């Protein structure tokens, strides 16, 4: 078996940069526990090894990889801002907020992402594990 999963959120600026911008305008999300589901629930290598081993796999290996994600997918800063407002923890923080708060947060995201824009791209770092294991 092989799969990719996110490493710690702090190692993933593609999500951390817009999240910090939204945190200036909306209350934080509830803190997740180490066993709670979520996009970063496999960040802890010990947890991944335990879950995969408990499922009957052996030779569990996690290899760290850094990558660059164009969160604008080549479509410019507006697309990147829209994406960050639509997905991930920033979008959940803004879910029940007023239009004024959402507009202020969108402006904050835009300013934060503009610092990374390169033409129609907005590249930000990402960090994943490539997990491999064998079914005996």
N, CA, C and O atoms as a printed pandas DataFrame, in Angstrom:
     atom_number atom_name residue_name chain_id  residue_number  x_coord  y_coord  z_coord
0              1         N          UNK        A               1    0.851   -1.154    0.000
1              2        CA          UNK        A               1    0.000    0.000    0.000
2              3         C          UNK        A               1    0.905    1.227    0.000
3              4         O          UNK        A               1    2.001    1.218    0.560
4              5         N          UNK        A               2    0.417    2.270   -0.639
5              6        CA          UNK        A               2    1.121    3.554   -0.607
6              7         C          UNK        A               2    0.077    4.663   -0.630
7              8         O          UNK        A               2   -0.928    4.572   -1.335
8              9         N          UNK        A               3    0.326    5.705    0.148
9             10        CA          UNK        A               3   -0.546    6.873    0.115
10            11         C          UNK        A               3    0.228    8.090    0.587
11            12         O          UNK        A               3    1.285    7.981    1.209
12            13         N          UNK        A               4   -0.322    9.244    0.276
13            14        CA          UNK        A               4    0.261   10.511    0.712
14            15         C          UNK        A               4   -0.686   11.144    1.721
15            16         O          UNK        A               4   -1.905   11.036    1.591
16            17         N          UNK        A               5   -0.123   11.802    2.723
17            18        CA          UNK        A               5   -0.922   12.536    3.708
18            19         C          UNK        A               5   -0.129   13.762    4.141
19            20         O          UNK        A               5    1.096   13.808    4.036
20            21         N          UNK        A               6   -0.868   14.751    4.630
21            22        CA          UNK        A               6   -0.223   15.999    5.044
22            23         C          UNK        A               6    0.587   15.804    6.313
23            24         O          UNK        A               6    0.202   15.056    7.212
24            25         N          UNK        A               7    1.707   16.489    6.364
25            26        CA          UNK        A               7    2.456   16.602    7.606
26            27         C          UNK        A               7    1.837   17.756    8.411
27            28         O          UNK        A               7    0.746   18.215    8.074
28            29         N          UNK        A               8    2.495   18.217    9.435
29            30        CA          UNK        A               8    1.936   19.246   10.321
30            31         C          UNK        A               8    1.489   20.486    9.557
31            32         O          UNK        A               8    2.109   20.875    8.567
32            33         N          UNK        A               9    0.403   21.103   10.028
33            34        CA          UNK        A               9   -0.129   22.309    9.383
34            35         C          UNK        A               9    0.924   23.416    9.324
35            36         O          UNK        A               9    0.998   24.148    8.336
36            37         N          UNK        A              10    1.734   23.543   10.369
37            38        CA          UNK        A              10    2.738   24.615   10.381
38            39         C          UNK        A              10    3.799   24.426    9.294
39            40         O          UNK        A              10    4.509   25.373    8.954
40            41         N          UNK        A              11    3.913   23.214    8.747
41            42        CA          UNK        A              11    4.847   22.941    7.653
42            43         C          UNK        A              11    4.190   23.132    6.291
43            44         O          UNK        A              11    4.814   22.894    5.257
44            45         N          UNK        A              12    2.928   23.562    6.293
45            46        CA          UNK        A              12    2.143   23.702    5.075
46            47         C          UNK        A              12    1.641   25.132    4.913
47            48         O          UNK        A              12    0.476   25.412    5.193
48            49         N          UNK        A              13    2.508   26.039    4.463
49            50        CA          UNK        A              13    2.090   27.427    4.286
50            51         C          UNK        A              13    0.886   27.606    3.363
51            52         O          UNK        A              13    0.179   28.608    3.474
52            53         N          UNK        A              14    0.637   26.669    2.460
53            54        CA          UNK        A              14   -0.512   26.794    1.563
54            55         C          UNK        A              14   -1.812   26.896    2.363
55            56         O          UNK        A              14   -2.786   27.479    1.887
56            57         N          UNK        A              15   -1.832   26.338    3.566
57            58        CA          UNK        A              15   -3.019   26.430    4.419
58            59         C          UNK        A              15   -2.789   27.406    5.567
59            60         O          UNK        A              15   -3.725   28.080    5.997
60            61         N          UNK        A              16   -1.558   27.494    6.069
61            62        CA          UNK        A              16   -1.267   28.340    7.230
62            63         C          UNK        A              16   -1.330   29.828    6.899
63            64         O          UNK        A              16   -1.794   30.616    7.724
64            65         N          UNK        A              17   -0.877   30.232    5.712
65            66        CA          UNK        A              17   -0.864   31.656    5.353
66            67         C          UNK        A              17   -2.282   32.223    5.321
67            68         O          UNK        A              17   -2.534   33.231    5.982
68            69         N          UNK        A              18   -3.219   31.621    4.584
69            70        CA          UNK        A              18   -4.579   32.176    4.605
70            71         C          UNK        A              18   -5.252   32.030    5.963
71            72         O          UNK        A              18   -6.055   32.881    6.344
72            73         N          UNK        A              19   -4.944   30.981    6.690
73            74        CA          UNK        A              19   -5.544   30.784    8.014
74            75         C          UNK        A              19   -5.142   31.896    8.971
75            76         O          UNK        A              19   -5.978   32.394    9.725
76            77         N          UNK        A              20   -3.868   32.292    8.950
77            78        CA          UNK        A              20   -3.417   33.408    9.794
78            79         C          UNK        A              20   -4.137   34.695    9.426
79            80         O          UNK        A              20   -4.479   35.486   10.305
80            81         N          UNK        A              21   -4.371   34.913    8.139
81            82        CA          UNK        A              21   -5.075   36.120    7.700
82            83         C          UNK        A              21   -6.514   36.128    8.206
83            84         O          UNK        A              21   -7.009   37.169    8.637
84            85         N          UNK        A              22   -7.184   34.994    8.160
85            86        CA          UNK        A              22   -8.570   34.903    8.624
86            87         C          UNK        A              22   -8.636   35.026   10.143
87            88         O          UNK        A              22   -9.611   35.554   10.678
88            89         N          UNK        A              23   -7.620   34.551   10.834
89            90        CA          UNK        A              23   -7.617   34.600   12.311
90            91         C          UNK        A              23   -7.668   36.030   12.834
91            92         O          UNK        A              23   -8.015   36.244   13.995
92            93         N          UNK        A              24   -7.331   37.005   12.007
93            94        CA          UNK        A              24   -7.434   38.411   12.406
94            95         C          UNK        A              24   -8.872   38.921   12.390
95            96         O          UNK        A              24   -9.144   40.027   12.856
96            97         N          UNK        A              25   -9.805   38.106   11.847
97            98        CA          UNK        A              25  -11.173   38.569   11.648
98            99         C          UNK        A              25  -12.241   37.648   12.230
99           100         O          UNK        A              25  -13.378   38.080   12.419
100          101         N          UNK        A              26  -11.914   36.418   12.512
101          102        CA          UNK        A              26  -12.915   35.446   12.965
102          103         C          UNK        A              26  -12.353   34.631   14.121
103          104         O          UNK        A              26  -11.140   34.461   14.240
104          105         N          UNK        A              27  -13.241   34.128   14.971
105          106        CA          UNK        A              27  -12.767   33.320   16.093
106          107         C          UNK        A              27  -12.135   32.011   15.608
107          108         O          UNK        A              27  -12.502   31.494   14.553
108          109         N          UNK        A              28  -11.191   31.482   16.377
109          110        CA          UNK        A              28  -10.523   30.243   15.969
110          111         C          UNK        A              28  -11.482   29.056   16.017
111          112         O          UNK        A              28  -12.502   29.075   16.706
112          113         N          UNK        A              29  -11.120   28.042   15.270
113          114        CA          UNK        A              29  -11.857   26.789   15.314
114          115         C          UNK        A              29  -11.519   26.068   16.614
115          116         O          UNK        A              29  -10.468   26.316   17.206
116          117         N          UNK        A              30  -12.403   25.175   17.062
117          118        CA          UNK        A              30  -12.060   24.375   18.252
118          119         C          UNK        A              30  -10.779   23.576   18.000
119          120         O          UNK        A              30  -10.533   23.088   16.897
120          121         N          UNK        A              31   -9.996   23.462   19.030
121          122        CA          UNK        A              31   -8.748   22.688   18.941
122          123         C          UNK        A              31   -9.085   21.216   18.696
123          124         O          UNK        A              31   -9.945   20.648   19.368
124          125         N          UNK        A              32   -8.394   20.604   17.723
125          126        CA          UNK        A              32   -8.598   19.191   17.442
126          127         C          UNK        A              32   -7.707   18.355   18.348
127          128         O          UNK        A              32   -6.566   18.718   18.635
128          129         N          UNK        A              33   -8.244   17.244   18.786
129          130        CA          UNK        A              33   -7.460   16.298   19.565
130          131         C          UNK        A              33   -6.592   15.447   18.655
131          132         O          UNK        A              33   -6.802   15.427   17.443
132          133         N          UNK        A              34   -5.620   14.743   19.220
133          134        CA          UNK        A              34   -4.679   13.968   18.408
134          135         C          UNK        A              34   -5.328   12.822   17.638
135          136         O          UNK        A              34   -4.750   12.337   16.666
136          137         N          UNK        A              35   -6.507   12.383   18.045
137          138        CA          UNK        A              35   -7.186   11.280   17.360
138          139         C          UNK        A              35   -8.371   11.742   16.520
139          140         O          UNK        A              35   -9.059   10.915   15.922
140          141         N          UNK        A              36   -8.621   13.059   16.464
141          142        CA          UNK        A              36   -9.742   13.590   15.694
142          143         C          UNK        A              36   -9.443   13.540   14.198
143          144         O          UNK        A              36   -8.295   13.696   13.782
144          145         N          UNK        A              37  -10.484   13.322   13.393
145          146        CA          UNK        A              37  -10.276   13.332   11.941
146          147         C          UNK        A              37  -10.022   14.749   11.435
147          148         O          UNK        A              37  -10.382   15.729   12.087
148          149         N          UNK        A              38   -9.409   14.838   10.290
149          150        CA          UNK        A              38   -9.135   16.129    9.664
150          151         C          UNK        A              38   -8.009   15.983    8.674
151          152         O          UNK        A              38   -7.378   14.928    8.605
152          153         N          UNK        A              39   -7.742   17.028    7.900
153          154        CA          UNK        A              39   -6.721   16.923    6.855
154          155         C          UNK        A              39   -5.310   16.683    7.387
155          156         O          UNK        A              39   -4.451   16.180    6.662
156          157         N          UNK        A              40   -5.065   17.040    8.647
157          158        CA          UNK        A              40   -3.729   16.860    9.214
158          159         C          UNK        A              40   -3.707   15.772   10.284
159          160         O          UNK        A              40   -2.800   15.728   11.115
160          161         N          UNK        A              41   -4.706   14.900   10.259
161          162        CA          UNK        A              41   -4.814   13.869   11.292
162          163         C          UNK        A              41   -3.739   12.788   11.171
163          164         O          UNK        A              41   -3.547   12.003   12.100
164          165         N          UNK        A              42   -3.043   12.740   10.045
165          166        CA          UNK        A              42   -1.954   11.776    9.885
166          167         C          UNK        A              42   -0.591   12.478    9.927
167          168         O          UNK        A              42    0.391   11.946    9.408
168          169         N          UNK        A              43   -0.525   13.641   10.525
169          170        CA          UNK        A              43    0.737   14.378   10.600
170          171         C          UNK        A              43    1.748   13.700   11.525
171          172         O          UNK        A              43    2.956   13.776   11.297
172          173         N          UNK        A              44    1.251   13.041   12.562
173          174        CA          UNK        A              44    2.124   12.396   13.548
174          175         C          UNK        A              44    2.542   11.012   13.039
175          176         O          UNK        A              44    1.693   10.130   12.904
176          177         N          UNK        A              45    3.817   10.809   12.759
177          178        CA          UNK        A              45    4.268    9.520   12.220
178          179         C          UNK        A              45    3.943    8.337   13.131
179          180         O          UNK        A              45    3.624    7.253   12.645
180          181         N          UNK        A              46    4.022    8.535   14.433
181          182        CA          UNK        A              46    3.718    7.436   15.356
182          183         C          UNK        A              46    2.256    7.008   15.215
183          184         O          UNK        A              46    1.950    5.817   15.257
184          185         N          UNK        A              47    1.360    7.971   15.049
185          186        CA          UNK        A              47   -0.064    7.644   14.876
186          187         C          UNK        A              47   -0.286    6.887   13.568
187          188         O          UNK        A              47   -1.029    5.906   13.535
188          189         N          UNK        A              48    0.349    7.336   12.502
189          190        CA          UNK        A              48    0.208    6.662   11.212
190          191         C          UNK        A              48    0.716    5.227   11.321
191          192         O          UNK        A              48    0.050    4.291   10.878
192          193         N          UNK        A              49    1.886    5.061   11.907
193          194        CA          UNK        A              49    2.440    3.705   12.049
194          195         C          UNK        A              49    1.499    2.812   12.858
195          196         O          UNK        A              49    1.282    1.653   12.504
196          197         N          UNK        A              50    0.947    3.346   13.935
197          198        CA          UNK        A              50    0.034    2.561   14.775
198          199         C          UNK        A              50   -1.209    2.149   14.001
199          200         O          UNK        A              50   -1.599    0.982   14.041
200          201         N          UNK        A              51   -1.833    3.076   13.306
201          202        CA          UNK        A              51   -3.066    2.774   12.580
202          203         C          UNK        A              51   -2.812    1.767   11.461
203          204         O          UNK        A              51   -3.566    0.808   11.299
204          205         N          UNK        A              52   -1.753    1.987   10.697
205          206        CA          UNK        A              52   -1.452    1.093    9.582
206          207         C          UNK        A              52   -1.048   -0.284   10.096
207          208         O          UNK        A              52   -1.456   -1.300    9.532
208          209         N          UNK        A              53   -0.254   -0.326   11.157
209          210        CA          UNK        A              53    0.135   -1.615   11.749
210          211         C          UNK        A              53   -1.073   -2.338   12.331
211          212         O          UNK        A              53   -1.218   -3.548   12.153
212          213         N          UNK        A              54   -1.942   -1.605   13.025
213          214        CA          UNK        A              54   -3.150   -2.211   13.585
214          215         C          UNK        A              54   -4.069   -2.771   12.501
215          216         O          UNK        A              54   -4.865   -3.671   12.766
216          217         N          UNK        A              55   -3.960   -2.242   11.285
217          218        CA          UNK        A              55   -4.754   -2.737   10.164
218          219         C          UNK        A              55   -4.132   -3.984    9.535
219          220         O          UNK        A              55   -4.676   -4.535    8.578
220          221         N          UNK        A              56   -2.984   -4.432   10.076
221          222        CA          UNK        A              56   -2.371   -5.666    9.622
222          223         C          UNK        A              56   -1.206   -5.500    8.665
223          224         O          UNK        A              56   -0.691   -6.490    8.145
224          225         N          UNK        A              57   -0.783   -4.280    8.425
225          226        CA          UNK        A              57    0.332   -4.046    7.515
226          227         C          UNK        A              57    1.653   -4.078    8.277
227          228         O          UNK        A              57    1.700   -3.822    9.480
228          229         N          UNK        A              58    2.715   -4.395    7.557
229          230        CA          UNK        A              58    4.061   -4.441    8.134
230          231         C          UNK        A              58    4.978   -3.560    7.281
231          232         O          UNK        A              58    4.590   -3.069    6.221
232          233         N          UNK        A              59    6.188   -3.379    7.770
233          234        CA          UNK        A              59    7.190   -2.565    7.063
234          235         C          UNK        A              59    6.640   -1.172    6.738
235          236         O          UNK        A              59    6.789   -0.678    5.621
236          237         N          UNK        A              60    6.015   -0.564    7.715
237          238        CA          UNK        A              60    5.436    0.769    7.530
238          239         C          UNK        A              60    6.565    1.786    7.484
239          240         O          UNK        A              60    7.413    1.830    8.375
240          241         N          UNK        A              61    6.567    2.602    6.438
241          242        CA          UNK        A              61    7.608    3.609    6.270
242          243         C          UNK        A              61    6.960    4.934    5.893
243          244         O          UNK        A              61    6.021    4.975    5.099
244          245         N          UNK        A              62    7.469    6.011    6.470
245          246        CA          UNK        A              62    7.014    7.358    6.138
246          247         C          UNK        A              62    8.208    8.144    5.629
247          248         O          UNK        A              62    9.221    8.272    6.318
248          249         N          UNK        A              63    8.085    8.661    4.436
249          250        CA          UNK        A              63    9.151    9.461    3.852
250          251         C          UNK        A              63    8.648   10.894    3.669
251          252         O          UNK        A              63    7.637   11.109    2.999
252          253         N          UNK        A              64    9.340   11.879    4.256
253          254        CA          UNK        A              64    8.883   13.259    4.112
254          255         C          UNK        A              64    9.191   13.812    2.723
255          256         O          UNK        A              64   10.241   13.531    2.146
256          257         N          UNK        A              65    8.262   14.596    2.204
257          258        CA          UNK        A              65    8.455   15.269    0.924
258          259         C          UNK        A              65    7.959   16.700    1.051
259          260         O          UNK        A              65    6.917   16.964    1.650
260          261         N          UNK        A              66    8.720   17.608    0.482
261          262        CA          UNK        A              66    8.299   18.999    0.386
262          263         C          UNK        A              66    7.899   19.240   -1.058
263          264         O          UNK        A              66    8.498   18.692   -1.983
264          265         N          UNK        A              67    6.887   20.059   -1.237
265          266        CA          UNK        A              67    6.437   20.365   -2.582
266          267         C          UNK        A              67    5.952   21.792   -2.655
267          268         O          UNK        A              67    5.811   22.468   -1.636
268          269         N          UNK        A              68    5.699   22.241   -3.855
269          270        CA          UNK        A              68    5.173   23.575   -4.066
270          271         C          UNK        A              68    3.795   23.434   -4.698
271          272         O          UNK        A              68    3.624   22.734   -5.696
272          273         N          UNK        A              69    2.826   24.104   -4.108
273          274        CA          UNK        A              69    1.455   24.056   -4.614
274          275         C          UNK        A              69    1.082   25.430   -5.166
275          276         O          UNK        A              69    1.236   26.446   -4.488
276          277         N          UNK        A              70    0.604   25.447   -6.371
277          278        CA          UNK        A              70    0.077   26.693   -6.927
278          279         C          UNK        A              70   -1.398   26.739   -6.559
279          280         O          UNK        A              70   -2.233   26.135   -7.232
280          281         N          UNK        A              71   -1.716   27.462   -5.484
281          282        CA          UNK        A              71   -3.098   27.469   -5.026
282          283         C          UNK        A              71   -4.008   28.276   -5.943
283          284         O          UNK        A              71   -5.224   28.298   -5.750
284          285         N          UNK        A              72   -3.428   28.936   -6.939
285          286        CA          UNK        A              72   -4.218   29.640   -7.954
286          287         C          UNK        A              72   -4.436   28.759   -9.188
287          288         O          UNK        A              72   -5.180   29.138  -10.092
288          289         N          UNK        A              73   -3.807   27.609   -9.231
289          290        CA          UNK        A              73   -3.808   26.698  -10.377
290          291         C          UNK        A              73   -3.637   27.445  -11.704
291          292         O          UNK        A              73   -4.299   27.146  -12.697
292          293         N          UNK        A              74   -2.730   28.422  -11.689
293          294        CA          UNK        A              74   -2.411   29.166  -12.893
294          295         C          UNK        A              74   -3.475   30.158  -13.333
295          296         O          UNK        A              74   -3.439   30.646  -14.463
296          297         N          UNK        A              75   -4.422   30.461  -12.451
297          298        CA          UNK        A              75   -5.544   31.335  -12.827
298          299         C          UNK        A              75   -5.554   32.661  -12.087
299          300         O          UNK        A              75   -6.541   33.393  -12.160
300          301         N          UNK        A              76   -4.492   32.988  -11.384
301          302        CA          UNK        A              76   -4.361   34.294  -10.775
302          303         C          UNK        A              76   -4.791   34.389   -9.319
303          304         O          UNK        A              76   -5.354   33.460   -8.740
304          305         N          UNK        A              77   -4.503   35.542   -8.764
305          306        CA          UNK        A              77   -4.726   35.809   -7.343
306          307         C          UNK        A              77   -6.196   35.681   -6.948
307          308         O          UNK        A              77   -6.496   35.152   -5.878
308          309         N          UNK        A              78   -7.113   36.152   -7.785
309          310        CA          UNK        A              78   -8.541   36.043   -7.450
310          311         C          UNK        A              78   -8.954   34.595   -7.237
311          312         O          UNK        A              78   -9.700   34.289   -6.306
312          313         N          UNK        A              79   -8.473   33.703   -8.097
313          314        CA          UNK        A              79   -8.790   32.280   -7.967
314          315         C          UNK        A              79   -8.228   31.714   -6.670
315          316         O          UNK        A              79   -8.884   30.918   -5.998
316          317         N          UNK        A              80   -7.017   32.126   -6.320
317          318        CA          UNK        A              80   -6.411   31.646   -5.069
318          319         C          UNK        A              80   -7.223   32.103   -3.869
319          320         O          UNK        A              80   -7.461   31.318   -2.951
320          321         N          UNK        A              81   -7.653   33.362   -3.861
321          322        CA          UNK        A              81   -8.461   33.878   -2.746
322          323         C          UNK        A              81   -9.780   33.121   -2.670
323          324         O          UNK        A              81  -10.192   32.706   -1.587
324          325         N          UNK        A              82  -10.448   32.935   -3.804
325          326        CA          UNK        A              82  -11.712   32.195   -3.824
326          327         C          UNK        A              82  -11.538   30.777   -3.298
327          328         O          UNK        A              82  -12.381   30.280   -2.551
328          329         N          UNK        A              83  -10.446   30.127   -3.688
329          330        CA          UNK        A              83  -10.192   28.759   -3.232
330          331         C          UNK        A              83  -10.022   28.709   -1.722
331          332         O          UNK        A              83  -10.569   27.822   -1.067
332          333         N          UNK        A              84   -9.275   29.645   -1.166
333          334        CA          UNK        A              84   -9.039   29.639    0.271
334          335         C          UNK        A              84  -10.297   30.013    1.062
335          336         O          UNK        A              84  -10.433   29.641    2.227
336          337         N          UNK        A              85  -11.209   30.744    0.430
337          338        CA          UNK        A              85  -12.487   31.046    1.083
338          339         C          UNK        A              85  -13.450   29.864    0.995
339          340         O          UNK        A              85  -14.406   29.780    1.766
340          341         N          UNK        A              86  -13.195   28.949    0.054
341          342        CA          UNK        A              86  -14.115   27.835   -0.189
342          343         C          UNK        A              86  -13.711   26.532    0.489
343          344         O          UNK        A              86  -14.566   25.684    0.745
344          345         N          UNK        A              87  -12.426   26.357    0.785
345          346        CA          UNK        A              87  -11.966   25.082    1.339
346          347         C          UNK        A              87  -11.119   25.305    2.582
347          348         O          UNK        A              87  -10.649   26.413    2.840
348          349         N          UNK        A              88  -10.935   24.254    3.335
349          350        CA          UNK        A              88  -10.000   24.262    4.456
350          351         C          UNK        A              88  -10.504   24.973    5.695
351          352         O          UNK        A              88  -11.652   25.415    5.752
352          353         N          UNK        A              89   -9.634   25.077    6.685
353          354        CA          UNK        A              89  -10.033   25.652    7.966
354          355         C          UNK        A              89  -10.441   27.116    7.876
355          356         O          UNK        A              89  -11.305   27.557    8.635
356          357         N          UNK        A              90   -9.840   27.880    6.968
357          358        CA          UNK        A              90  -10.237   29.285    6.837
358          359         C          UNK        A              90  -11.704   29.385    6.448
359          360         O          UNK        A              90  -12.430   30.229    6.972
360          361         N          UNK        A              91  -12.140   28.535    5.541
361          362        CA          UNK        A              91  -13.550   28.563    5.128
362          363         C          UNK        A              91  -14.460   28.175    6.281
363          364         O          UNK        A              91  -15.541   28.744    6.432
364          365         N          UNK        A              92  -14.039   27.213    7.096
365          366        CA          UNK        A              92  -14.860   26.811    8.259
366          367         C          UNK        A              92  -14.930   27.928    9.299
367          368         O          UNK        A              92  -15.962   28.106    9.946
368          369         N          UNK        A              93  -13.851   28.673    9.463
369          370        CA          UNK        A              93  -13.859   29.788   10.418
370          371         C          UNK        A              93  -14.850   30.869    9.995
371          372         O          UNK        A              93  -15.419   31.557   10.842
372          373         N          UNK        A              94  -15.055   31.019    8.694
373          374        CA          UNK        A              94  -15.906   32.088    8.175
374          375         C          UNK        A              94  -17.342   31.647    7.914
375          376         O          UNK        A              94  -18.181   32.458    7.522
376          377         N          UNK        A              95  -17.622   30.382    8.128
377          378        CA          UNK        A              95  -18.920   29.804    7.769
378          379         C          UNK        A              95  -20.113   30.622    8.272
379          380         O          UNK        A              95  -21.001   30.935    7.479
380          381         N          UNK        A              96  -20.165   30.968    9.519
381          382        CA          UNK        A              96  -21.314   31.662   10.103
382          383         C          UNK        A              96  -21.042   33.139   10.374
383          384         O          UNK        A              96  -21.744   33.771   11.163
384          385         N          UNK        A              97  -20.039   33.675    9.730
385          386        CA          UNK        A              97  -19.682   35.074    9.952
386          387         C          UNK        A              97  -20.474   35.998    9.026
387          388         O          UNK        A              97  -20.979   35.574    7.986
388          389         N          UNK        A              98  -20.572   37.253    9.419
389          390        CA          UNK        A              98  -21.290   38.254    8.628
390          391         C          UNK        A              98  -20.557   38.526    7.314
391          392         O          UNK        A              98  -19.384   38.185    7.156
392          393         N          UNK        A              99  -21.271   39.144    6.382
393          394        CA          UNK        A              99  -20.648   39.522    5.109
394          395         C          UNK        A              99  -19.501   40.496    5.327
395          396         O          UNK        A              99  -18.500   40.446    4.612
396          397         N          UNK        A             100  -19.638   41.384    6.310
397          398        CA          UNK        A             100  -18.556   42.338    6.594
398          399         C          UNK        A             100  -17.288   41.615    7.047
399          400         O          UNK        A             100  -16.185   41.938    6.607
400          401         N          UNK        A             101  -17.461   40.636    7.929
401          402        CA          UNK        A             101  -16.312   39.865    8.410
402          403         C          UNK        A             101  -15.712   39.064    7.264
403          404         O          UNK        A             101  -14.492   38.999    7.115
404          405         N          UNK        A             102  -16.572   38.457    6.457
405          406        CA          UNK        A             102  -16.076   37.670    5.318
406          407         C          UNK        A             102  -15.305   38.560    4.335
407          408         O          UNK        A             102  -14.269   38.155    3.806
408          409         N          UNK        A             103  -15.808   39.755    4.097
409          410        CA          UNK        A             103  -15.132   40.672    3.180
410          411         C          UNK        A             103  -13.777   41.107    3.736
411          412         O          UNK        A             103  -12.794   41.170    2.997
412          413         N          UNK        A             104  -13.721   41.406    5.032
413          414        CA          UNK        A             104  -12.456   41.800    5.658
414          415         C          UNK        A             104  -11.463   40.637    5.621
415          416         O          UNK        A             104  -10.277   40.837    5.357
416          417         N          UNK        A             105  -11.951   39.422    5.887
417          418        CA          UNK        A             105  -11.077   38.244    5.844
418          419         C          UNK        A             105  -10.582   38.001    4.425
419          420         O          UNK        A             105   -9.418   37.648    4.230
420          421         N          UNK        A             106  -11.443   38.182    3.436
421          422        CA          UNK        A             106  -11.039   38.002    2.038
422          423         C          UNK        A             106   -9.950   39.006    1.672
423          424         O          UNK        A             106   -8.991   38.662    0.981
424          425         N          UNK        A             107  -10.098   40.237    2.132
425          426        CA          UNK        A             107   -9.062   41.248    1.877
426          427         C          UNK        A             107   -7.755   40.858    2.555
427          428         O          UNK        A             107   -6.678   41.055    1.992
428          429         N          UNK        A             108   -7.845   40.308    3.761
429          430        CA          UNK        A             108   -6.645   39.850    4.462
430          431         C          UNK        A             108   -5.968   38.698    3.746
431          432         O          UNK        A             108   -4.743   38.666    3.621
432          433         N          UNK        A             109   -6.770   37.750    3.274
433          434        CA          UNK        A             109   -6.216   36.624    2.509
434          435         C          UNK        A             109   -5.547   37.142    1.242
435          436         O          UNK        A             109   -4.443   36.722    0.894
436          437         N          UNK        A             110   -6.221   38.051    0.562
437          438        CA          UNK        A             110   -5.686   38.609   -0.680
438          439         C          UNK        A             110   -4.323   39.254   -0.437
439          440         O          UNK        A             110   -3.378   39.020   -1.191
440          441         N          UNK        A             111   -4.223   40.065    0.614
441          442        CA          UNK        A             111   -2.953   40.731    0.920
442          443         C          UNK        A             111   -1.870   39.708    1.252
443          444         O          UNK        A             111   -0.729   39.841    0.808
444          445         N          UNK        A             112   -2.227   38.690    2.030
445          446        CA          UNK        A             112   -1.244   37.671    2.410
446          447         C          UNK        A             112   -0.767   36.873    1.201
447          448         O          UNK        A             112    0.421   36.576    1.077
448          449         N          UNK        A             113   -1.695   36.527    0.311
449          450        CA          UNK        A             113   -1.323   35.732   -0.859
450          451         C          UNK        A             113   -0.620   36.569   -1.923
451          452         O          UNK        A             113    0.210   36.052   -2.671
452          453         N          UNK        A             114   -0.946   37.857   -1.994
453          454        CA          UNK        A             114   -0.307   38.728   -2.986
454          455         C          UNK        A             114    1.206   38.751   -2.796
455          456         O          UNK        A             114    1.957   38.887   -3.761
456          457         N          UNK        A             115    1.640   38.619   -1.564
457          458        CA          UNK        A             115    3.081   38.611   -1.284
458          459         C          UNK        A             115    3.776   37.404   -1.914
459          460         O          UNK        A             115    4.997   37.408   -2.074
460          461         N          UNK        A             116    3.011   36.375   -2.270
461          462        CA          UNK        A             116    3.579   35.157   -2.848
462          463         C          UNK        A             116    3.296   35.017   -4.339
463          464         O          UNK        A             116    3.836   34.123   -4.990
464          465         N          UNK        A             117    2.457   35.888   -4.882
465          466        CA          UNK        A             117    2.029   35.770   -6.278
466          467         C          UNK        A             117    3.197   35.953   -7.230
467          468         O          UNK        A             117    4.075   36.792   -7.028
468          469         N          UNK        A             118    3.174   35.137   -8.274
469          470        CA          UNK        A             118    4.154   35.203   -9.363
470          471         C          UNK        A             118    3.376   35.124  -10.668
471          472         O          UNK        A             118    3.146   34.036  -11.196
472          473         N          UNK        A             119    2.977   36.267  -11.179
473          474        CA          UNK        A             119    2.124   36.271  -12.361
474          475         C          UNK        A             119    0.773   35.674  -12.011
475          476         O          UNK        A             119    0.118   36.118  -11.068
476          477         N          UNK        A             120    0.360   34.675  -12.765
477          478        CA          UNK        A             120   -0.924   34.005  -12.514
478          479         C          UNK        A             120   -0.814   32.852  -11.525
479          480         O          UNK        A             120   -1.788   32.135  -11.296
480          481         N          UNK        A             121    0.348   32.675  -10.948
481          482        CA          UNK        A             121    0.562   31.598   -9.973
482          483         C          UNK        A             121    0.667   32.181   -8.572
483          484         O          UNK        A             121    1.118   33.311   -8.381
484          485         N          UNK        A             122    0.238   31.382   -7.594
485          486        CA          UNK        A             122    0.457   31.717   -6.183
486          487         C          UNK        A             122    1.044   30.466   -5.529
487          488         O          UNK        A             122    0.328   29.687   -4.899
488          489         N          UNK        A             123    2.356   30.286   -5.690
489          490        CA          UNK        A             123    2.989   29.078   -5.154
490          491         C          UNK        A             123    3.266   29.204   -3.654
491          492         O          UNK        A             123    3.805   30.204   -3.178
492          493         N          UNK        A             124    2.883   28.165   -2.940
493          494        CA          UNK        A             124    3.169   28.079   -1.509
494          495         C          UNK        A             124    3.652   26.662   -1.211
495          496         O          UNK        A             124    3.289   25.704   -1.893
496          497         N          UNK        A             125    4.462   26.559   -0.197
497          498        CA          UNK        A             125    5.038   25.262    0.170
498          499         C          UNK        A             125    4.003   24.342    0.786
499          500         O          UNK        A             125    3.039   24.771    1.420
500          501         N          UNK        A             126    4.244   23.075    0.574
501          502        CA          UNK        A             126    3.451   22.020    1.197
502          503         C          UNK        A             126    4.391   20.935    1.684
503          504         O          UNK        A             126    5.500   20.787    1.170
504          505         N          UNK        A             127    3.949   20.177    2.673
505          506        CA          UNK        A             127    4.770   19.106    3.223
506          507         C          UNK        A             127    3.889   17.878    3.434
507          508         O          UNK        A             127    2.863   17.944    4.111
508          509         N          UNK        A             128    4.304   16.761    2.847
509          510        CA          UNK        A             128    3.531   15.521    2.946
510          511         C          UNK        A             128    4.419   14.373    3.400
511          512         O          UNK        A             128    5.648   14.440    3.355
512          513         N          UNK        A             129    3.755   13.337    3.832
513          514        CA          UNK        A             129    4.394   12.042    4.039
514          515         C          UNK        A             129    3.990   11.159    2.866
515          516         O          UNK        A             129    2.832   11.172    2.448
516          517         N          UNK        A             130    4.927   10.402    2.339
517          518        CA          UNK        A             130    4.598    9.269    1.459
518          519         C          UNK        A             130    4.711    8.043    2.358
519          520         O          UNK        A             130    5.791    7.693    2.835
520          521         N          UNK        A             131    3.585    7.411    2.572
521          522        CA          UNK        A             131    3.519    6.256    3.476
522          523         C          UNK        A             131    3.447    5.002    2.632
523          524         O          UNK        A             131    2.632    4.902    1.715
524          525         N          UNK        A             132    4.298    4.055    2.946
525          526        CA          UNK        A             132    4.247    2.745    2.285
526          527         C          UNK        A             132    4.193    1.672    3.356
527          528         O          UNK        A             132    4.719    1.844    4.456
528          529         N          UNK        A             133    3.560    0.580    3.024
529          530        CA          UNK        A             133    3.467   -0.562    3.930
530          531         C          UNK        A             133    3.155   -1.807    3.086
531          532         O          UNK        A             133    2.724   -1.713    1.937
532          533         N          UNK        A             134    3.380   -2.937    3.680
533          534        CA          UNK        A             134    3.188   -4.198    2.985
534          535         C          UNK        A             134    2.177   -5.041    3.741
535          536         O          UNK        A             134    2.188   -5.099    4.971
536          537         N          UNK        A             135    1.300   -5.696    2.981
537          538        CA          UNK        A             135    0.340   -6.626    3.554
538          539         C          UNK        A             135    0.954   -8.012    3.484
539          540         O          UNK        A             135    1.129   -8.557    2.394
540          541         N          UNK        A             136    1.288   -8.593    4.642
541          542        CA          UNK        A             136    2.036   -9.868    4.613
542          543         C          UNK        A             136    1.287  -11.014    4.023
543          544         O          UNK        A             136    1.815  -12.123    3.949
